Amino acid sequence: MSHRILAFTSTLLATLVLGAALAHVLELPTKISLPAADYLTVQQIYRGWAWLGILIYATLI
């Protein structure tokens, strides 16, 4: 039973990590077309995404 829970948890965490990465890839074409000042402003929106690193390490365990 614990193997099934571990497999489910690992799959769920991997899905969350890959979903966030896909969101960044999909927004990139729009961000690249912005002027430099606007690009830097938009980059500040993503400060909280550093917490995603916790999910990445949890997925690897």
Biopython code that builds the backbone (N, CA, C, O; Angstrom):
import numpy as np
from Bio.PDB.StructureBuilder import StructureBuilder

atoms = [
    (1, "MET", "N", (0.822, -1.201, 0.000)),
    (1, "MET", "CA", (0.000, 0.000, 0.000)),
    (1, "MET", "C", (0.862, 1.259, 0.000)),
    (1, "MET", "O", (0.549, 2.222, -0.700)),
    (2, "SER", "N", (1.935, 1.260, 0.772)),
    (2, "SER", "CA", (2.773, 2.460, 0.838)),
    (2, "SER", "C", (3.464, 2.728, -0.497)),
    (2, "SER", "O", (3.755, 3.877, -0.828)),
    (3, "HIS", "N", (3.728, 1.661, -1.269)),
    (3, "HIS", "CA", (4.327, 1.844, -2.592)),
    (3, "HIS", "C", (3.367, 2.598, -3.513)),
    (3, "HIS", "O", (3.792, 3.455, -4.287)),
    (4, "ARG", "N", (2.096, 2.284, -3.431)),
    (4, "ARG", "CA", (1.096, 2.963, -4.265)),
    (4, "ARG", "C", (0.967, 4.432, -3.878)),
    (4, "ARG", "O", (0.828, 5.293, -4.747)),
    (5, "ILE", "N", (1.011, 4.720, -2.595)),
    (5, "ILE", "CA", (0.928, 6.109, -2.129)),
    (5, "ILE", "C", (2.151, 6.889, -2.587)),
    (5, "ILE", "O", (2.038, 8.033, -3.028)),
    (6, "LEU", "N", (3.321, 6.266, -2.481)),
    (6, "LEU", "CA", (4.553, 6.914, -2.923)),
    (6, "LEU", "C", (4.528, 7.180, -4.430)),
    (6, "LEU", "O", (4.936, 8.252, -4.875)),
    (7, "ALA", "N", (4.056, 6.217, -5.210)),
    (7, "ALA", "CA", (3.967, 6.392, -6.659)),
    (7, "ALA", "C", (2.985, 7.504, -7.018)),
    (7, "ALA", "O", (3.260, 8.322, -7.895)),
    (8, "PHE", "N", (1.848, 7.532, -6.343)),
    (8, "PHE", "CA", (0.862, 8.580, -6.606)),
    (8, "PHE", "C", (1.414, 9.954, -6.244)),
    (8, "PHE", "O", (1.260, 10.907, -7.008)),
    (9, "THR", "N", (2.052, 10.061, -5.087)),
    (9, "THR", "CA", (2.618, 11.339, -4.645)),
    (9, "THR", "C", (3.695, 11.814, -5.601)),
    (9, "THR", "O", (3.750, 12.996, -5.942)),
    (10, "SER", "N", (4.546, 10.907, -6.034)),
    (10, "SER", "CA", (5.604, 11.262, -6.977)),
    (10, "SER", "C", (5.023, 11.740, -8.307)),
    (10, "SER", "O", (5.501, 12.718, -8.883)),
    (11, "THR", "N", (4.005, 11.055, -8.785)),
    (11, "THR", "CA", (3.357, 11.462, -10.037)),
    (11, "THR", "C", (2.688, 12.824, -9.896)),
    (11, "THR", "O", (2.775, 13.657, -10.799)),
    (12, "LEU", "N", (2.032, 13.049, -8.787)),
    (12, "LEU", "CA", (1.369, 14.328, -8.550)),
    (12, "LEU", "C", (2.382, 15.471, -8.496)),
    (12, "LEU", "O", (2.169, 16.517, -9.110)),
    (13, "LEU", "N", (3.470, 15.282, -7.773)),
    (13, "LEU", "CA", (4.491, 16.327, -7.675)),
    (13, "LEU", "C", (5.140, 16.595, -9.032)),
    (13, "LEU", "O", (5.384, 17.749, -9.384)),
    (14, "ALA", "N", (5.418, 15.545, -9.788)),
    (14, "ALA", "CA", (6.009, 15.724, -11.114)),
    (14, "ALA", "C", (5.062, 16.487, -12.034)),
    (14, "ALA", "O", (5.503, 17.315, -12.830)),
    (15, "THR", "N", (3.769, 16.214, -11.929)),
    (15, "THR", "CA", (2.778, 16.926, -12.736)),
    (15, "THR", "C", (2.748, 18.407, -12.388)),
    (15, "THR", "O", (2.664, 19.251, -13.280)),
    (16, "LEU", "N", (2.815, 18.729, -11.112)),
    (16, "LEU", "CA", (2.824, 20.135, -10.699)),
    (16, "LEU", "C", (4.070, 20.859, -11.201)),
    (16, "LEU", "O", (3.981, 21.990, -11.679)),
    (17, "VAL", "N", (5.219, 20.216, -11.095)),
    (17, "VAL", "CA", (6.470, 20.835, -11.540)),
    (17, "VAL", "C", (6.455, 21.042, -13.052)),
    (17, "VAL", "O", (6.811, 22.118, -13.532)),
    (18, "LEU", "N", (6.048, 20.023, -13.803)),
    (18, "LEU", "CA", (6.031, 20.143, -15.258)),
    (18, "LEU", "C", (4.969, 21.130, -15.735)),
    (18, "LEU", "O", (5.164, 21.807, -16.745)),
    (19, "GLY", "N", (3.861, 21.216, -15.025)),
    (19, "GLY", "CA", (2.829, 22.195, -15.378)),
    (19, "GLY", "C", (3.324, 23.621, -15.225)),
    (19, "GLY", "O", (3.039, 24.477, -16.062)),
    (20, "ALA", "N", (4.062, 23.875, -14.162)),
    (20, "ALA", "CA", (4.625, 25.212, -13.957)),
    (20, "ALA", "C", (5.671, 25.532, -15.020)),
    (20, "ALA", "O", (5.734, 26.658, -15.511)),
    (21, "ALA", "N", (6.482, 24.554, -15.370)),
    (21, "ALA", "CA", (7.487, 24.775, -16.416)),
    (21, "ALA", "C", (6.813, 25.059, -17.756)),
    (21, "ALA", "O", (7.270, 25.916, -18.512)),
    (22, "LEU", "N", (5.745, 24.354, -18.047)),
    (22, "LEU", "CA", (5.016, 24.583, -19.297)),
    (22, "LEU", "C", (4.408, 25.978, -19.334)),
    (22, "LEU", "O", (4.375, 26.609, -20.391)),
    (23, "ALA", "N", (3.934, 26.459, -18.209)),
    (23, "ALA", "CA", (3.378, 27.814, -18.158)),
    (23, "ALA", "C", (4.437, 28.849, -18.525)),
    (23, "ALA", "O", (4.150, 29.806, -19.243)),
    (24, "HIS", "N", (5.649, 28.660, -18.037)),
    (24, "HIS", "CA", (6.727, 29.591, -18.374)),
    (24, "HIS", "C", (7.084, 29.519, -19.859)),
    (24, "HIS", "O", (7.356, 30.545, -20.481)),
    (25, "VAL", "N", (7.085, 28.328, -20.419)),
    (25, "VAL", "CA", (7.402, 28.172, -21.842)),
    (25, "VAL", "C", (6.326, 28.823, -22.703)),
    (25, "VAL", "O", (6.646, 29.462, -23.706)),
    (26, "LEU", "N", (5.073, 28.675, -22.335)),
    (26, "LEU", "CA", (3.985, 29.232, -23.134)),
    (26, "LEU", "C", (3.930, 30.758, -23.084)),
    (26, "LEU", "O", (3.447, 31.383, -24.028)),
    (27, "GLU", "N", (4.406, 31.358, -22.020)),
    (27, "GLU", "CA", (4.372, 32.816, -21.916)),
    (27, "GLU", "C", (5.588, 33.485, -22.542)),
    (27, "GLU", "O", (5.577, 34.693, -22.777)),
    (28, "LEU", "N", (6.626, 32.719, -22.810)),
    (28, "LEU", "CA", (7.884, 33.286, -23.287)),
    (28, "LEU", "C", (7.757, 34.092, -24.581)),
    (28, "LEU", "O", (8.334, 35.177, -24.648)),
    (29, "PRO", "N", (7.043, 33.636, -25.611)),
    (29, "PRO", "CA", (6.956, 34.441, -26.836)),
    (29, "PRO", "C", (6.382, 35.841, -26.603)),
    (29, "PRO", "O", (6.811, 36.802, -27.241)),
    (30, "THR", "N", (5.432, 35.954, -25.708)),
    (30, "THR", "CA", (4.845, 37.260, -25.416)),
    (30, "THR", "C", (5.826, 38.139, -24.661)),
    (30, "THR", "O", (5.947, 39.329, -24.953)),
    (31, "LYS", "N", (6.524, 37.566, -23.697)),
    (31, "LYS", "CA", (7.465, 38.354, -22.897)),
    (31, "LYS", "C", (8.652, 38.831, -23.725)),
    (31, "LYS", "O", (9.153, 39.934, -23.504)),
    (32, "ILE", "N", (9.103, 38.027, -24.664)),
    (32, "ILE", "CA", (10.263, 38.411, -25.467)),
    (32, "ILE", "C", (9.953, 39.633, -26.324)),
    (32, "ILE", "O", (10.848, 40.426, -26.615)),
    (33, "SER", "N", (8.712, 39.792, -26.725)),
    (33, "SER", "CA", (8.352, 40.921, -27.582)),
    (33, "SER", "C", (8.196, 42.232, -26.811)),
    (33, "SER", "O", (8.001, 43.281, -27.425)),
    (34, "LEU", "N", (8.278, 42.195, -25.488)),
    (34, "LEU", "CA", (8.136, 43.413, -24.679)),
    (34, "LEU", "C", (9.406, 44.260, -24.724)),
    (34, "LEU", "O", (10.502, 43.727, -24.900)),
    (35, "PRO", "N", (9.265, 45.570, -24.566)),
    (35, "PRO", "CA", (10.456, 46.418, -24.400)),
    (35, "PRO", "C", (11.194, 46.042, -23.112)),
    (35, "PRO", "O", (10.619, 45.420, -22.219)),
    (36, "ALA", "N", (12.461, 46.421, -23.025)),
    (36, "ALA", "CA", (13.307, 46.000, -21.902)),
    (36, "ALA", "C", (12.731, 46.404, -20.545)),
    (36, "ALA", "O", (12.726, 45.601, -19.612)),
    (37, "ALA", "N", (12.252, 47.624, -20.428)),
    (37, "ALA", "CA", (11.721, 48.090, -19.138)),
    (37, "ALA", "C", (10.474, 47.297, -18.740)),
    (37, "ALA", "O", (10.311, 46.929, -17.577)),
    (38, "ASP", "N", (9.604, 47.038, -19.703)),
    (38, "ASP", "CA", (8.396, 46.266, -19.409)),
    (38, "ASP", "C", (8.736, 44.811, -19.071)),
    (38, "ASP", "O", (8.104, 44.203, -18.207)),
    (39, "TYR", "N", (9.728, 44.268, -19.753)),
    (39, "TYR", "CA", (10.154, 42.896, -19.487)),
    (39, "TYR", "C", (10.627, 42.753, -18.042)),
    (39, "TYR", "O", (10.274, 41.789, -17.362)),
    (40, "LEU", "N", (11.423, 43.711, -17.577)),
    (40, "LEU", "CA", (11.909, 43.655, -16.196)),
    (40, "LEU", "C", (10.769, 43.817, -15.195)),
    (40, "LEU", "O", (10.787, 43.210, -14.124)),
    (41, "THR", "N", (9.785, 44.630, -15.543)),
    (41, "THR", "CA", (8.617, 44.782, -14.673)),
    (41, "THR", "C", (7.845, 43.472, -14.571)),
    (41, "THR", "O", (7.445, 43.063, -13.481)),
    (42, "VAL", "N", (7.642, 42.826, -15.694)),
    (42, "VAL", "CA", (6.901, 41.565, -15.718)),
    (42, "VAL", "C", (7.667, 40.473, -14.967)),
    (42, "VAL", "O", (7.050, 39.628, -14.317)),
    (43, "GLN", "N", (8.978, 40.478, -15.046)),
    (43, "GLN", "CA", (9.777, 39.474, -14.349)),
    (43, "GLN", "C", (9.570, 39.526, -12.840)),
    (43, "GLN", "O", (9.687, 38.500, -12.171)),
    (44, "GLN", "N", (9.267, 40.690, -12.296)),
    (44, "GLN", "CA", (9.076, 40.823, -10.851)),
    (44, "GLN", "C", (7.831, 40.088, -10.362)),
    (44, "GLN", "O", (7.703, 39.811, -9.170)),
    (45, "ILE", "N", (6.925, 39.776, -11.264)),
    (45, "ILE", "CA", (5.705, 39.062, -10.899)),
    (45, "ILE", "C", (6.034, 37.654, -10.406)),
    (45, "ILE", "O", (5.294, 37.089, -9.601)),
    (46, "TYR", "N", (7.130, 37.095, -10.882)),
    (46, "TYR", "CA", (7.428, 35.686, -10.652)),
    (46, "TYR", "C", (8.349, 35.432, -9.468)),
    (46, "TYR", "O", (8.999, 34.388, -9.418)),
    (47, "ARG", "N", (8.424, 36.338, -8.530)),
    (47, "ARG", "CA", (9.289, 36.136, -7.364)),
    (47, "ARG", "C", (8.886, 34.918, -6.546)),
    (47, "ARG", "O", (9.754, 34.199, -6.051)),
    (48, "GLY", "N", (7.620, 34.677, -6.397)),
    (48, "GLY", "CA", (7.144, 33.561, -5.589)),
    (48, "GLY", "C", (7.374, 32.192, -6.199)),
    (48, "GLY", "O", (7.220, 31.180, -5.516)),
    (49, "TRP", "N", (7.739, 32.142, -7.468)),
    (49, "TRP", "CA", (7.945, 30.864, -8.133)),
    (49, "TRP", "C", (9.180, 30.135, -7.610)),
    (49, "TRP", "O", (9.358, 28.951, -7.895)),
    (50, "ALA", "N", (10.028, 30.816, -6.855)),
    (50, "ALA", "CA", (11.202, 30.152, -6.284)),
    (50, "ALA", "C", (10.782, 29.042, -5.324)),
    (50, "ALA", "O", (11.523, 28.080, -5.123)),
    (51, "TRP", "N", (9.602, 29.174, -4.736)),
    (51, "TRP", "CA", (9.106, 28.142, -3.831)),
    (51, "TRP", "C", (8.832, 26.834, -4.561)),
    (51, "TRP", "O", (8.695, 25.785, -3.932)),
    (52, "LEU", "N", (8.751, 26.893, -5.875)),
    (52, "LEU", "CA", (8.539, 25.678, -6.655)),
    (52, "LEU", "C", (9.715, 24.719, -6.508)),
    (52, "LEU", "O", (9.571, 23.518, -6.732)),
    (53, "GLY", "N", (10.864, 25.243, -6.136)),
    (53, "GLY", "CA", (12.031, 24.388, -5.916)),
    (53, "GLY", "C", (11.782, 23.321, -4.865)),
    (53, "GLY", "O", (12.358, 22.235, -4.937)),
    (54, "ILE", "N", (10.940, 23.611, -3.899)),
    (54, "ILE", "CA", (10.597, 22.616, -2.880)),
    (54, "ILE", "C", (9.916, 21.414, -3.533)),
    (54, "ILE", "O", (10.201, 20.267, -3.189)),
    (55, "LEU", "N", (9.021, 21.686, -4.471)),
    (55, "LEU", "CA", (8.346, 20.585, -5.166)),
    (55, "LEU", "C", (9.320, 19.794, -6.027)),
    (55, "LEU", "O", (9.210, 18.573, -6.137)),
    (56, "ILE", "N", (10.271, 20.490, -6.636)),
    (56, "ILE", "CA", (11.253, 19.800, -7.476)),
    (56, "ILE", "C", (12.061, 18.817, -6.635)),
    (56, "ILE", "O", (12.229, 17.660, -7.020)),
    (57, "TYR", "N", (12.556, 19.269, -5.498)),
    (57, "TYR", "CA", (13.334, 18.374, -4.644)),
    (57, "TYR", "C", (12.474, 17.257, -4.055)),
    (57, "TYR", "O", (12.943, 16.129, -3.905)),
    (58, "ALA", "N", (11.240, 17.558, -3.725)),
    (58, "ALA", "CA", (10.348, 16.516, -3.206)),
    (58, "ALA", "C", (10.074, 15.455, -4.269)),
    (58, "ALA", "O", (9.949, 14.272, -3.951)),
    (59, "THR", "N", (9.980, 15.875, -5.524)),
    (59, "THR", "CA", (9.754, 14.929, -6.612)),
    (59, "THR", "C", (10.961, 14.018, -6.796)),
    (59, "THR", "O", (10.811, 12.829, -7.077)),
    (60, "LEU", "N", (12.147, 14.573, -6.638)),
    (60, "LEU", "CA", (13.359, 13.770, -6.817)),
    (60, "LEU", "C", (13.558, 12.742, -5.708)),
    (60, "LEU", "O", (14.205, 11.716, -5.912)),
    (61, "ILE", "N", (13.005, 13.021, -4.552)),
    (61, "ILE", "CA", (13.159, 12.073, -3.434)),
    (61, "ILE", "C", (12.232, 10.913, -3.677)),
    (61, "ILE", "O", (12.183, 9.983, -2.871)),
]
sb = StructureBuilder()
sb.init_structure("model")
sb.init_model(0)
sb.init_chain("A")
sb.init_seg("    ")
for serial, (resi, resn, name, xyz) in enumerate(atoms, 1):
    if name == "N":
        sb.init_residue(resn, " ", resi, " ")
    sb.init_atom(name, np.array(xyz, "f"), 0.0, 1.0, " ", f" {name:<3s}", serial, name[0])
structure = sb.get_structure()
